[in-house]
Amino acid sequence: MGERIATQLELQAMNTWAETVATQLETSSSIASLRERITALSDFSTSNFPRATHSLPVLYMFSGTDLITAHALFPNAPEYHLVADFPVGHPSCFLDAACTSQANESATAFFKHWANLRFARQSTNLMRRAFERVGQLPALLVSLRLMGQPLIHAATQDVMPPSLSAGIKTRVSAKHLIAGRLGTAGRRLVADQTTVASSGARMTAADVSATRVVIPSITLHTARCRVAYHSLLLKSDPSEHVRLSKQDWPVFKRWERGGAFVDAQLAALSASLNPHQRQLGGGGSTGVYRPPPPPRLMVSMFKAAPHWILRNRWMAAWVLEHSAATLHDESGLRPCFYNASEGLVGSDWQTVRRGHFADFENREVRWYPGEKAELKAFFQGPELPFQFGYAQHGGLGVLLAAWRREVL
């Protein structure tokens, strides 16, 4: 899909705005606490992960706007890929006075709520309200400025699986560009096209019609790294809730099954994560499907994430295929998936575990009763030096760090 590069005027406006907001935040006592947390995260990562992992790209799914945590853990990573279900936003916002005012409100609300949660996790419902009008871009810009990394380049684009994207053209209005999302017309694919899902199963024409996936994204370059935000709400099928709330329970059986729609979403995400490989798969002139090359290996991390997705074998297989290392709390992959006996890894991964598991987050206690004993036996200390994730019942939470043995 087409790329829209930010103008020099937009870059200047974004940098000036972010510097002003970051300077205001730096005077608050909460930012001092954030700096202390960054040091603790960095020390932990340096002490526990092999040196080779620190030069890998970082994939942070269900991240919200938590770029600072990813950077604190892996400050030398060349790329950070954040994936969440909020609008992207657009650079042109910072040339408009009304939009800039909304960006001020959005970024201020986000950092205030994050500080109230001790920078350990973020509230999905609050972020939906904060990012509804201007997207995640303002909070990302302030995060970069707090990291001491002003912008030198930015671009927005929309990505779909390479096997579905050939010959498809869309027209996107200025209104949709500001919101950072495509309209219904932008999501339509050719219904009679056939493809192969990432699982390798043949999809029918009807399947393709149901797998309309487009991922709006923005890429921000600094002199030291590349930050990409991919706007994706993973759904088990097209009929699922557009915005899952605390009142909505996931349909666990759907998530356990996976299927063509899930495969299409993950294929689109893989295309977003591997832009240099997007044109290498697909049918080509012969019409014969050629699977894309293996994805680049990254460090994948999760925190206070939707465990009803990550606990499934098909999701674990996708994550492990893309990862040289992982880092997550109890909401991430099940610890047993790192054992070769489970059939998802070729050999046991090296693991480091920290913290004492007490229980799942409040409403999720009833969702995973069979896993509580497993996690309590797995996480038996020592205690973490910082809070990570939900951290129920007054503890600091748990953390599992793992990596392929050949990384050593």
Secondary structure, DSSP 8 states (H G I E B T S, - for coil): --EEE--HHHHHHHHHHHHHHHHHHHTSHHHHHHHHHHHHHHHHHHHHS-GGGGGS-EEEET-TT-HHHHHHH-TT-SEEEEEESS----GGGGGSHHHHHHHHHHHHHHHHHHHHTTTS---HHHHHHHHTTT-SHHHHHHHHHHTT---SEEEEEEE--HHHHTT------HHHHHHT---GGGG---TT---B-TTS-B--HHHHHH----EEEEEEE-SS-EEEEEE----SSTTS-SS--TT----HHHHHH--HHHHHHHHHHHHHH-GGGTTTSB-GGGT--B-------EEEEESS--HHHHTSHHHHHHHHHTEEEEEE-TTSS-GGGGSGGGTSSSS--EEEEESB-----GGGGGT-HHHHHHHHHH-B----SS--S--GGGS---EEEEE-GGG-
